[in-house]
Amino acid sequence: MALPFALQSISTREAIADAVYRAVQGIDTNDLPLFKSALTEDVSMEATGMGVIQADDIVNKMFSGVGPMDTTHIISNIRINAEEDGHTASMTAYAVAQHFRKGEGHDPAAPGLLSGGIYTLELVKDSKDGLWKVRKWVVDFKWMQGDRSIMTWQQ
């Protein structure tokens, strides 16, 4: 059963964190509508070694490269600063992600790529649907272990 984009009975802090949860769950399940529900239309992403990527390119690169893969993104150590205006927030979070080529996640001999890093995000509350969304996403990879060629979307 798929959950709705807007969850009921959650605090402001939980709703802000849910934006990053929707984004990574959208990637891990190759669910484009869920992923897009977490992003503003003018979102930008910057990742170590990749420069800045703008909105349409983020969606295209994620869902042509990472989305079809066997992946899990684990988010922890979340810190949120919700501004007094009630419409903007910033967040940092740790991320550990395992990546395998499509269909190879259960193969113990398959090469994988494990990465760890820190996300720094700027978020806004969308006045149309009431969801918190990522406006700027910076990924600072601290380490990677395994076969980097798996990440074809970076090339």
C-alpha positions, 0 to 999 in steps of 0.5 A: 500500500502506497502512503499519500504524499501528505501524511496526517498528524505529523509535526512541522519538524516531521513534515520537513524531514519527510521531504528528504524521506520522500525524495530518497524513497522515490529514488529507491522505489523508482517512484517519480511522482513521490520523488518530484513531490519532495522538490520545488520546481526550481530545485538545484542539487550540488554533489561532490565532484559533480557541480550544480545540477538544475531541476529537470536535469536532476529528475532526468539523471536520477531516473535514468541512472539511479532510479532503476538500480537496486538501492537503499538510502538510509538517512540519520542524524537529522538537524532542522532549523525551521524559520519563524516565518513558518515557510522556510527551513534548513536541514542537515542529515547523514546519508548512507546509500548502497547501490547495485545495478538493476537486478543484482542487489541480491547477488552476493558476487555482484559489485556494489557501491556504498557511499556516505555523506552529509546532506545540507538542504534548504526547504520551503513549504509549498503554498499550493499543496502544503508539503515541505519541499527541497529548494537546494540540496548539497551532497558532500560525499565523505567516502565511497567504497566499491565499484564507482562505475556503477554510478553511470549517471555521473558520467 
